[in-house]
Amino acid sequence: MTADNDDIRARIRTIPDFPKPGIQFRDITTLLLDAEGLRLTVERMAEQVRGPIDLVAGIEARGFLFGAALAVKLGTGVLLIRKDGKLPGATIAEDYALEYGTDRIAIHADACTPGARVLLIDDLIATGGTARAAVRLLRKAGAEVVQASFVIDLPELGGADALRGDGVAVTSLTAFDGH
């Protein structure tokens, strides 16, 4: 992340007390509505990619938007990481903890070949629960997760550091303090 991305940061709206009191929701819909902001975001995320990539994996749902755009720019396919039960055909899945309970994400069992070099994409990294589950899921499929990239990092919540602890290089375009 560099200060050069202040133009992208300025296009992200903060909505206080959503979805509950005390949360500062970082809303990327304003960034997505801005053609220049979206173009700059995709270009800068692509510039941060290190090493050859075979597939871009986007986490449902906002990760699909950036993942598809990056896949086109990088000349790769895009792999969809979805909530369990949303994909037809044979899948593999991974459970992960939420604040109150668990959730499960899945990919098609044949979504990537063993050894595929994968770039994981989402709009935001907070506690890292979903991203870490996505890494475990991709590794279960035999993929090598070479990097995870996010538009926004909430560093106080520790998700990016947790991913680094799992052996994944992490990049983001901007960071916001607090929740």
N, C-alpha and C positions, 0 to 999 in steps of 0.2 A: 504494500500500500504506500502511496506517495501523496504528498500535498497536491500534486498535479490533478488529483481527482476531486478537487473541491467543486468543480462544475457538475460532476455527477452527484455528489453529496447534496448540493443545493436543489437538485431535482427530486429528492426523496422527502416526502412529507412525513412529519411526525404527528400522530394522533394520540393525545394523552388519554389515559384511563381506558384503553381498549386492549384486549377484550374485558379487562377488569381493572378496578382502581389500582393505581400505582404503576401500571404498565405503560411504557412509551412505545406505541406501535410504530414501526418504521414501514411506511406504506410506499411500495414501489410502483403503484399504479400511476402516479404522477410522472415517474421516470419513463414508464412504458408508453404513456400518451405523447411524450416528447420525442419526435423522430430523431432529432440530433442527439438527444441524451441516450436513446436506445442504441443508436449507431456507435456512439463513443464508448458506451458500456461494453458492447460486444467486441469492438476493436481492441479495447484495453485489456479485456479478459483474455483475448486471443494472444496478445503480446506477452502475457504472463506465463503462457504455456511453456513448459520446459520438457524437452525430449520428444521423441516420436509418440504419437497417440494413435491407437487403432479405433477406439470408440469413445464417444462422449456419453456419460450416463447422467441423466437429469432426474432429480428427485421430485415427485409429485408435489405440487402442481406447477409452482412458479419456476422450478428447476427445468421443466420441460421447455419453457419459453427461451431461456438463455441457452440451454443445452442444444436445442435444435438450431438456433442461430449460430452457435459456436461450431457445431458439427459441419454445417454448410461452409463456414469460413475455413475450417481446418481440413475439409475434404474427407470427413469420416462419417460413419453411421452414428445414429443416436439410439441409446438403450434407455428404455423407460423403467424407472423404479417406481412402482405403484403400491398403493395400499392393497393388502391381501384381498383376494376375491374380485379384483377388477380386471384381471387379465384372463383371456380364454386360453385353453390348452394347458399343458403341463408347466408347472411353475416350481421354483424353489423360493423359500421364504425365510425371514429372520425376525424374531421377536425383539422388542426393545422396551425399556422402561419409560413411562411417562410420569408426570408428577403424581397422578392418581391412577395407577393401573399400568397396563401394557398396550402396545400396538404391534402391528406386524406389517412388514413390507415384503414385496415379492418382485421377481423378474421371471420372464420365460426361461425355462430350463435350458433352452438352446439359444439364449440371447447373446452369448459370447463364447468364443472358443478358448480353451485353456491357454494361458499365456498372453491373452489379449491385454494390451496396455490401455488402461482406462483413465479418463479424466472425469472426476465426479464434480457435478455442478449443482448449485442451488442458489437461491437469491440471498439467503441469510444463514449465518452460523451463530447459534446462541449457546445452548448447553452441549450441543453436539450429539445428542441421543440418536436422532434420525440419521445423521451423516455417518456416525460410527457404525450403526446397524447396516447402512448401505455398504460400507467398506467390508464388513464381515460377510455380507451377502455376496458381494462381487468376488471376494476371495474364495468363498465356498464354491462359486462357479468356476474357479480356476484363473480368474483375472488377476492382473497385477495393477493395483490402483496406484498410479504414478503421481497423481496430484489431485487435490480438491481445491476448487475455486469458487469464491462467493462474491457477490456484489457487496454485501454488508457483513461485517464482523461485530459482534457484541463481546469484546474481549473480557469484560468483567465476569461473564458467565462461563468462560473457560473452554468452550467447545473446540476452538482452533488449537489450543494447546493440547487438549485430549487427543485430537486427531494426529497431531505431531507425535505424541507419545505412542500412538499406534503405528508409527512409521510412515505417515503420509505427509508429503510436502503440502503446505496450505498457503494459498494466496487469497487476498481480498482487495477490492478497490477502495473501500472506505470503512471506517469504524465509527461507532457511536457509543458514548458512555451510557451506563445504566441499562435498565431492562427495556 
